[in-house]
Amino acid sequence: MSHILELKNLSFVYGQGTPFEKKAVDNLSATIEKGEFIGIIGHTGSGKSTLVQMLNGLMKPTSGQVLLDGRDIWTEPKKIREIRFRVGMVFQYPEYQLFEDTVYKDIAFGAKNKGLEGDALDKAVRRAAEFTGLKEELLDKSPFDLSGGEKRRAAIAGVMAMEPEVLILDEPTAGLDPMGREILLSQIVNYHKERGVTVLLVSHSMEDIARVADRIMVLNHGTLHDFDKTKSVFAKGDDLRKIGLKVPQITRIMQTLRERGTDVPDGVLTVDEALEVLSSILKKEGKIW
């Protein structure tokens, strides 16, 4: 694998030089490989949203560098718009940014600004709609006639249609019901697998992160507290609790079973994994035929 993003001593200070000065990101360094699925977690105010907005040039670091394919994204400030096509950003509640007459036009907006037109534009729009599960008959409707979940998917499709090399999603399932969350997360995973793009997912849901992330970036008061493989991060439950975070519920249950003498492995993150482990134990004990 090769690097796609390198963060070098990255810092951002709000209100620098004023009495209200606040350091949101503090000397953070990390490397992200092409094709990885990265989870980003941290307590409220830990710097997650500030960090990801620096990764596509929406915010300029107070100090340090963001390198995309080895090149500082701020080397040529006049070309920062091009960076935003390569590193796509989906904000929290992106449906509030819908504004066109039709869903099709909304999805096409960013791709059209990127320079796509004709068949290439149409293909990008329809492929993005398919990835997010939007039925073709919805494309000619007003986005304001869609359900809440459909609006969310249309907004995400608008970023996917730009065909970014890196896709950043800031709490994409926030406010959705459990079924909506499950569907949207599955669609993001499928997009990642089929397109091979690098995905960064900011989430408060440890269960969501556990299911999808290759590695997890843990932020604490603007600093990089940990950056490791998913199982390794969630194996440090006590460490996470000290900074106001939790492990997935099923992981806590399995840890409790282990503490009470049941021989279960460390690092169980999902219900499916837990069922497999417990079924194996019960079979060995002759309690499942």
Secondary structure, DSSP 8 states (H G I E B T S, - for coil): --EEEEEEEEEEEETTTSTT-EEEEEEEEEEEETT-EEEEEE-TTSSHHHHHHHHTTSS--SEEEEEETTEETTSSGGGHHHHHHHEEEE-SSGGGG--SSSHHHHHHHHHHHHT--HHHHHHHHHHHHHHTT--GGGTTS-GGGS-HHHHHHHHHHHHHTT--SEEEEESTTTT--HHHHHHHHHHHHHHHHHH--EEEEE-S-HHHHHHH-SEEEEEETTEEEEEEEHHHHHT-HHHHHHTT----HHHHHHHHHHHTT----S---SHHHHHHHHHHHHHHTT---
